[in-house]
Each structure stands twice: as structure tokens, then as C-alpha cells.
Amino acid sequence: MLSSTADHLFWMARYIERAENSARMLDIHLQSSLLAGGRSESQRNQSAQAVLLISELVPAFEQSQKNQSKTNPKTQNEHISDAVLRFMVSDPNNSSSIYSALYSARENARAVRGAITTELWETINVTWLKLQARLENDAWMQDMPAFFDWVKHRAHLTRGVTAGTMPRDDAYRFVALGTALERADNVARLLDVKFFEGAAAELLDWDAKGEYYHWAAILRSVSGFEIYRKTYRDTITPARVAELLILRADMPRSLLAAMNALCNHLNKLANKRSAHTLRAAGLLQAQIQFANIDDILEHGLHAYLTQFLARINAIGKGISQDFLEV
């Protein structure tokens, strides 16, 4: 397969997954803001800032706010939380917004229409067309939970069409590889949002009643609430949420499940240049597979996730060098 074709397929999948995971991360922020009892303005702003920090978008957001204040003075009175939501959803100048991710997914799919099925192309194209209607005149802000659910549903649909219509050849494997890599990165960031806000320091002395709804929101945002109940059959605790989303191979959106999928497809695509990347991915997979949640928490979950993100980013660069560059 041509490296350019592989590159488009790989990034098409990554952008679809990125849009979904952005919707999931923003849904956590939104649900936390709407919980019983509510949150103060400073808490909502802190949560919004955490989203930007974990996504490494603070400078881009600040620049966007400066530009908008010049062209539209009304935005100066907008709450930080609302401004962050708008920046992460509909800002075309933010390369990580849901708008930009779905646009890029569509453009990459259009570039390789001959390598994907008609059903897959039509699914991605319709998603892009319907997104524009939902974003027009900020209609999505009238019911933000419904909008985030729609983004997640379209990503589910895209993956379902991919699995149901594409042959299991190299094209399919590059799509699956992109999905697994992006999911590993984004689930780590999504989990880190909560711990970045300070919960990690309170793991041994936390308010079960006060924090229950916040952790339940995280589980629901990754479709993990029912899985948690079936697995632990007990009160939701931060340590068990972390264990589920990091170490459980039977949790579809866990880091271990993503690494298992990544290594599986990477091994099938192996070439003469990919030995180092395969070793790096295999080592990270093994270290997660045989890790213990108590050891991870003892050394600090935020530090663990930060290191994981650095390593998965290095693996992503290795994949680009080994398979996607001429």
C-alpha cells in the first residue's frame, strides 16, 4: 500500500476518534457543572481550564480569546466555561475542536475513496454535513448533552460500518491502528482531567457522597458505568475507576484494551523499519498488563498518565516514520 494512502486512512480514523473523545471529555465537564447542588463559578472555570491544560491548548485558547474580543466585543462578557466549550466544539481555528476533527476526517476519507467502501464514505460525509447544520447559529448549545451524544453515536456508527464492510487487509489495519492509538492517548487525557483537578491527592481521604456523582459522570462518559457495576458490585471509588480505565482488558475503552489492539495491528503491519516501534509498543503493553493499581497510585496517577502520554506520543511518531513517510 502507498504510504500516502496509509497516512490518509490512519488519520481519518484518528480524527473520528478524536472528535468522539473530545465530546466525552466535554461531557464530563458539562455533567459536573450540572450535578445536584451545582458548582461555583470558580469550580466550573477550574474544570474548563483542566480540559485545556490536559489537551495542551491553553496558548491556543488565549490567542483565540484575544482575536474574538477584537472582532466581537460581546464575547468579553462570556463565562470562561462557555468560551472553552465553544472553542472545543465549533472553533474552526482550533485544530483539535470537534468541528476541525470531523472536517479533517472527511477530507482524509475523500482523498482515499477508492480504498474505503461506499458505505463508509457516505457515513463520514453525512456526519460532516449534519454537523454544519447543528453548529449553525450555535444550535448545539441549546441541548449540549444531546449534541455530545450525537457525536458519540456518529463515531460508533462509523466504526460499525468500518467493521461491517471493509475487508481485513492493510487498509483496515491502518484504520484500526489509528483508532487504537488515538483512543489510548485520549482516554489517558480524559481520566487525567479529574486527577489534574486535585482528586489524586484525596484518594485515601475522599468524600464518597460528594464525589460519587462526579466519578459516575466519568464512567458514563466512557460507557463504563454498567461495566463498573458488573465488575466491582460496590461503591464507586477513584482507585477502582482508575483500575477499570487503565488495567482492565475487558473494558473496551481502557488503556490496556487500546494497547492490545494497537500491538495486534502493528505486528500484522510490521516492516523492515518498524522493529524499534514494535518493541516500544510491546513494552508499554506489557507494563500495563502486569501493573498493579496500588503501585500506580502510590507513585501518583497524574505522573503515571503523563509518562504514558509521552510514550504513546513517541510510538505515534514511530508509526509515522515507519509506515507513513516516503
C-alpha positions in Angstrom: 0.0 0.0 0.0 1.2 3.5 -0.8 2.3 5.4 2.3 0.1 8.4 1.3 -2.9 6.1 1.3 -2.0 4.6 4.6 -1.5 8.1 6.0 -5.0 9.2 5.0 -6.6 6.1 6.4 -4.7 6.3 9.6 -5.6 10.0 10.2 -9.2 9.6 9.1 -9.6 7.1 11.9 -7.7 9.2 14.4 -9.8 12.3 13.7 -13.1 10.4 14.1 -11.9 9.0 17.4 -10.6 12.5 18.4 -14.0 14.0 17.8 -15.7 11.4 19.9 -13.2 11.6 22.8 -13.4 15.4 22.8 -17.2 15.0 23.1 -16.7 12.6 26.0 -14.2 14.9 27.8 -16.5 17.9 27.4 -19.5 15.9 28.6 -17.6 15.2 31.8 -17.1 18.9 32.3 -20.8 19.7 31.5 -22.2 16.9 33.7 -20.0 18.0 36.6 -21.4 21.5 36.2 -25.0 20.3 36.2 -24.8 18.0 39.2 -27.1 18.2 42.1 -26.1 21.2 44.2 -24.2 22.7 41.3 -20.7 24.1 41.3 -19.4 27.5 41.9 -18.3 29.7 39.0 -14.6 29.2 40.1 -15.0 25.4 40.1 -16.6 25.4 36.6 -13.7 27.6 35.4 -11.2 25.4 37.0 -12.7 22.4 35.3 -12.7 24.2 32.0 -9.0 25.1 32.5 -8.2 21.5 33.2 -9.7 20.5 29.9 -7.4 23.0 28.1 -4.4 22.0 30.1 -4.7 18.3 29.6 -5.4 19.0 25.8 -2.3 21.3 25.7 -4.5 24.1 24.3 -4.1 26.9 26.8 -2.0 29.2 24.5 -4.3 28.5 21.5 -7.4 29.3 23.6 -5.9 32.5 25.0 -5.0 33.6 21.4 -8.5 32.8 20.2 -10.0 34.8 23.0 -7.8 37.8 22.1 -8.8 37.6 18.4 -12.5 37.2 19.2 -12.5 40.2 21.6 -11.3 42.4 18.8 -13.8 41.2 16.2 -16.7 40.6 18.6 -16.7 42.6 21.8 -19.7 40.7 23.2 -17.5 37.7 23.8 -15.6 39.6 26.5 -18.5 39.0 28.9 -18.7 35.3 28.1 -18.0 32.9 31.0 -14.7 31.0 30.7 -16.6 27.7 30.9 -18.9 28.6 27.9 -15.9 30.1 26.0 -14.0 26.8 26.4 -17.0 24.8 25.2 -17.3 26.9 22.1 -13.6 26.8 21.5 -13.5 23.0 21.8 -16.7 22.4 19.7 -17.1 24.9 16.9 -13.9 26.9 16.5 -12.5 26.2 13.0 -9.2 27.8 14.1 -8.8 25.2 16.8 -7.3 22.1 15.1 -8.5 20.0 18.0 -12.1 21.1 18.0 -14.9 18.7 17.1 -15.6 20.8 14.0 -11.9 20.6 12.8 -11.6 16.9 13.7 -14.7 15.9 11.7 -13.7 18.2 8.8 -10.3 16.6 8.7 -11.7 13.1 8.9 -14.0 13.9 5.9 -11.1 15.3 3.9 -8.9 12.3 4.5 -11.7 10.0 3.6 -12.4 11.9 0.4 -8.7 11.6 -0.5 -8.9 7.7 -0.4 -12.4 7.0 -1.6 -11.0 4.1 -3.6 -9.5 2.5 -0.5 -12.7 2.6 1.6 -16.2 1.3 1.0 -19.0 3.5 -0.3 -20.9 2.9 2.9 -18.0 4.2 5.0 -17.5 7.3 2.8 -21.3 8.1 2.9 -21.3 7.7 6.7 -18.4 10.1 7.2 -19.7 12.6 4.6 -23.2 12.7 6.1 -21.7 13.2 9.6 -19.9 16.3 8.3 -23.0 17.7 6.5 -25.2 17.2 9.6 -22.6 18.7 11.8 -22.7 22.0 9.9 -26.5 22.2 10.4 -26.1 21.5 14.2 -23.4 24.2 14.6 -25.3 26.9 12.6 -26.3 29.8 14.9 -25.0 27.8 17.9 -28.0 25.5 17.8 -25.9 22.8 19.6 -25.7 25.0 22.7 -29.5 24.6 23.2 -29.0 21.0 24.2 -25.4 20.3 24.7 -25.8 16.7 26.2 -27.8 15.7 23.1 -25.1 17.2 20.8 -22.3 15.3 22.6 -24.4 12.1 22.4 -24.9 12.7 18.7 -21.1 13.0 18.1 -20.5 9.8 20.0 -23.3 8.0 18.1 -21.8 9.0 14.7 -18.4 7.8 15.8 -19.9 4.4 16.9 -21.7 4.3 13.5 -18.5 5.0 11.6 -16.6 2.2 13.4 -19.5 -0.2 12.9 -19.7 0.5 9.2 -15.9 0.1 9.0 -16.0 -3.3 10.8 -19.0 -4.5 8.8 -18.0 -3.5 5.3 -14.2 -3.4 4.9 -12.0 -6.4 4.1 -9.4 -7.3 6.7 -6.5 -6.1 4.6 -3.8 -3.5 5.3 -6.3 -0.6 4.7 -8.5 -1.9 7.5 -5.5 -2.4 9.8 -4.3 1.2 9.3 -7.8 2.4 10.2 -7.8 0.2 13.3 -4.3 1.3 14.2 -5.3 4.9 14.1 -8.3 4.3 16.2 -6.3 2.4 18.9 -3.6 5.0 19.1 -5.9 7.9 19.4 -8.1 6.2 21.9 -5.1 5.3 24.1 -4.0 9.0 24.1 -7.4 10.4 24.6 -8.6 8.1 27.4 -5.4 8.9 29.3 -6.2 12.6 28.9 -9.8 12.2 29.8 -9.0 10.3 33.0 -6.3 12.8 33.9 -8.8 15.7 33.7 -10.3 14.6 37.0 -7.0 13.9 38.7 -5.5 17.1 37.4 -8.1 19.0 39.3 -6.7 17.7 42.6 -8.6 14.4 43.2 -5.4 12.4 43.1 -4.3 13.9 46.4 -7.5 12.8 48.1 -7.7 9.2 47.0 -7.2 7.9 50.6 -9.5 10.5 52.2 -12.2 11.5 49.8 -15.9 12.4 50.2 -17.7 9.4 48.9 -21.1 11.2 49.0 -19.9 14.4 47.5 -17.7 12.8 44.8 -19.9 9.9 43.8 -21.7 11.8 41.0 -18.5 13.2 39.6 -16.9 9.8 39.2 -20.2 8.3 37.9 -20.2 11.1 35.3 -16.7 10.0 34.2 -17.8 6.3 34.0 -20.9 7.2 32.0 -18.9 9.4 29.6 -16.8 6.3 28.6 -19.8 3.9 28.6 -18.3 2.3 31.7 -20.9 2.8 34.4 -22.7 -0.6 33.8 -19.3 -2.3 33.3 -18.1 -0.9 36.7 -21.2 -2.2 38.4 -20.8 -5.7 36.9 -17.1 -5.8 37.7 -17.0 -4.4 41.3 -20.6 -4.5 42.5 -19.7 -1.9 45.1 -19.4 1.8 45.8 -17.7 3.9 43.1 -14.2 4.9 44.3 -11.5 6.8 42.4 -9.0 3.9 42.7 -11.4 1.4 41.1 -12.3 3.9 38.3 -8.6 4.3 37.6 -8.1 0.5 37.6 -11.0 -0.1 35.2 -9.9 2.6 32.8 -6.2 1.6 32.8 -5.7 -2.1 33.6 -8.9 -4.0 32.7 -8.6 -5.7 29.3 -12.3 -6.4 29.3 -13.1 -2.7 29.4 -13.3 -1.6 25.7 -12.0 1.9 26.4 -9.3 1.0 28.8 -5.6 1.8 28.2 -4.8 -1.9 28.2 -7.5 -2.7 25.7 -6.3 0.1 23.4 -2.7 -1.1 23.7 -3.7 -4.7 22.9 -5.5 -3.6 19.7 -2.6 -1.3 18.8 0.1 -4.1 19.2 -2.1 -6.6 17.4 -2.4 -4.5 14.2 1.1 -3.1 14.5 2.5 -6.7 14.4 0.5 -7.5 11.3 1.8 -4.4 9.5 5.4 -4.9 10.6 8.1 -4.0 8.0 11.9 -3.7 8.0 11.8 -0.3 9.6 9.3 -0.9 12.4 11.3 -3.1 14.9 12.0 -0.3 17.3 8.4 0.9 17.3 7.1 -2.6 17.8 9.4 -3.1 20.8 8.3 0.3 22.4 4.6 -0.6 21.9 5.1 -4.2 23.2 7.0 -2.9 26.3 4.3 -0.4 27.2 1.6 -3.0 26.7 3.4 -5.5 29.0 4.0 -2.9 31.7 0.3 -2.0 31.7 -0.8 -5.7 31.6 1.2 -6.7 34.6 0.8 -3.4 36.6 -0.9 -3.1 40.0 -3.2 -0.2 40.7 -1.9 0.3 44.2 1.7 0.7 42.9 0.4 3.2 40.3 -1.5 5.2 42.9 1.5 5.2 45.3 3.7 6.9 42.8 1.0 9.3 41.6 -1.6 8.7 38.9 -1.1 12.1 37.3 2.6 11.4 36.9 1.8 7.9 35.6 -0.6 9.2 33.0 1.8 12.0 32.0 4.5 9.4 31.3 2.1 7.2 29.4 1.1 10.1 27.2 4.8 10.9 26.4 5.4 7.2 25.5 2.3 6.8 23.3 3.2 10.1 21.6 6.6 8.6 20.8 5.0 5.4 19.5 2.8 7.6 17.2 5.9 9.3 15.8 7.5 6.0 15.2 4.4 4.7 13.3 4.6 7.8 11.1 8.3 7.3 10.4 8.0 3.6 9.8 4.8 3.4 7.7 3.5 6.8 6.6 6.6 8.7 5.3 8.0 8.0 1.9 
